[in-house]
Amino acid sequence: MSLSQAQKKAFRSIGHHLSPLVTVADNGVTEGVVGELKRALNDHELVKVKIAIAERDERNALAEQLASDSGAELVQTIGKMALLYRHNPKAKAKLSNITRFEEHHGRR
């Protein structure tokens, strides 16, 4: 699943207004973090993750690992934030950040 540049741009626009739902701290990527991320992706499809690690290279590696472990696409990393997307065809309209954005902006 590879996102086009246009899709990434649209998702970055949506993600800008989101609050982080998952935080990765000193313990790194644990089973609990991956489980919570998978749940959040199922519900919301587009999820912002805070990676509270000081080293930039380590943050980028953790963002890639989170995407891989959760079956998501890494849309963007900026500073200590990562934006991940995983399509869910059965996502509830009231929870999906994508569906809510499209309905609000008349794109569906």
N, C-alpha and C positions, 0 to 999 in steps of 0.2 A: 504494500500500500504506500504509494509515493504521492505526496501532495504536490499540486502545481504551485507555481509562484503566486498565482492569483488567489488560490485557496489559502495559502499561508498568510498572505496580506490580509485577507478577510478575517482569518482566525486571530491574527495579531491585533486587529482592530477590536474584535470582541473581547479578547483576553486582557486588553489594556484596562478594562473596567472591572475585572474579576478580582476577588480576594483569594489568597492562597487557601486551598482546602487541605493540603497535605504539607507537612514540614519534615525535612530530613535534617538531623542534627549530628552530633558527634558520634552516635552509634552507627551512622551510615544507613545503607539500604538494608533494612531488616525485613523479615517475613511480614511483620505487622504493617510496616510502611507500604510494602508492595500490595498487601491485601486491601489496605485502606485506599490506595491509589486505584486499584482495579474497581472497587466499589464506586468510587467517585467518578471514574470514567464511564462505568455502566450507566450511572444516573445522569451525569452532566455532559458527557462526550468530550468537552473541552475543559481542561483543568489546569489551574496555576499551582505550581509547587514551589515552596520556599526551601532553598538549600542553604542552611545556615552553617556553611563551612568557609573558612577564610581564604583558602588557596583556590585560585581561579581554575587551574587545570583539574584539580580534584572535583570541583563543582561541575565542570563540563563532563567529566567522566561519569560522575554520579547521575547526571541528567540523561546521558546516553544509556546507562545501566537501567534507570527507571523506565525509559521508553522500551528497551528490549524486554525487561522482565514483565512488563504489563501489556505487551503487544500493541503499544501506542506509537504514534509518530511524534517525534520531537519537532515542534513548530518553531520554537525560539528559546534562546537563553539570553537574559539581560541581567547582569549583576548576579544577585543571589536568587533570581526567579527563573523558572523554566515553565514553558507552556507546552502541554501535551494534549494530543487529540487521538481519540479512538472512536470510530463510527459505531453506533449501536442502532440498528434498524428498528429495535423495539423500545427505544428510549421514550420515556414519558415526556410529553410536550411541556408540562409544567416544570420539569427538572432540567431538561436539555438546554444548555446555554446556546447551542446552535439554533434549535427550533424557536426558542423564545426571542432571539435576536431577529430571525427571519420573519416571524409573525409580527413583531413590533415594527419592523421596517417594511412590511408589505411585500416580502419576497417569496411568499408561498402561495 
